[in-house]
């Protein structure tokens, strides 16, 4: 029963969404019919100008991001190895002596 209920709800949601889309499309068409040709043309120009501004801003952000990638330091955190030079120069205390292949004579006796 649970699966059937889920499927019924999803189908109902899809149908409701389609109905809302149809209502919205009809309202937009009616609004467009009420406007004069000059108003529609003016709105089209405003929309085009807005899209151009958005595109310019996006291009600027993309260019800035690309420049930072190629020229800037992409790692903004602190370098943890700068202060640890003494630790890095110490011998490895966890290395076993038997793992040294050159001195142990492991293979040839």
N, C-alpha and C positions, 0 to 999 in steps of 0.2 A: 504493500500500500504506500510506503514512503516514496518509492521511485515514481509511481504514477502521480502522486501529488506534486512532486518536484517538476515532473514533465508538464503537468497541467499548468502550474504556476509560470513556468518559463514560456510556454505557448501564450498564456494570457498576457504576460509582460510584453512579448513581441507584438502581439496584436494591438495592445494599448499604445505602444511606441509608434506603430505604423499609423494609427488613428491620429495621434498627436502630430506626427509629421504632415499628414494630409491636411489637418486643420491649420497648421502653421503656414503651409504652402498656399492654401486658399486665402488666408488673411493677407499674406504678402502680395498675392495677385490682386486682391481687391484694393489694397493700399496703393499699389502701382497704378491701377486704373483711375483712382481718384486724383492722382497727381497730374500736373500738366507736363508737357514735354520738356519745358525749360527746367522744371524742378528735377525731373529724372536725369537730365543731362548734367545739371549742377551737382547732384548727388554722385553721379558717376565720376565726375572730375575730382570731387573731394575724396572719394574712395581710392581713385588711382594715385592721387598725391599722398594719401596716407600709406598706401602699399609701397610707394617709392621710398618714403621716409623709413619705413620698417626695413626694407631691403638694404638701404644705405647703412642703417645701424647694425644690421646683421653682418654685412660685409666688413664693417669696421671692427666688430668683435672678432670675427673669424681671422682677419688680418692680424690683429693684435695677438690673438692666441697663437697663430702660426709663428709670428716673430718671436714671441716668448719661447716657443718650443725650440726654435733653431738658434737663437742668440742668448736667451736668458738662462738662468739657473732654474731648472724645473723642479729641483728638490729644494723646498723651502725650509726644511727642518735643520736642526743642528747636526753637524758631522760628529758622530760619536767616537770616531777614531782619532781625532785631533788630540784629545787629552789622554789617550791610552797608549802612548808610544812605549812607555816602560813595560806595560803588560804585554804588548805585542812582541817585544824583543826577548821575553823570557822563554826558556825551553818548555816544551810540552811535557807536563808532569804526568799526563795520563797515557803517554805512549809507552808500551811495553818494550823491553829490550829484545824479546824474542821475535818481534816483528821486523827487526832490522835484518834484511836479507844478505847484506854484504858481509857482516862480521860474524854471523852465527854458524855458518857452515851447515845450514839446514838441509840442503839437498844432497850435497856430496860429502861423504865422510871418509 
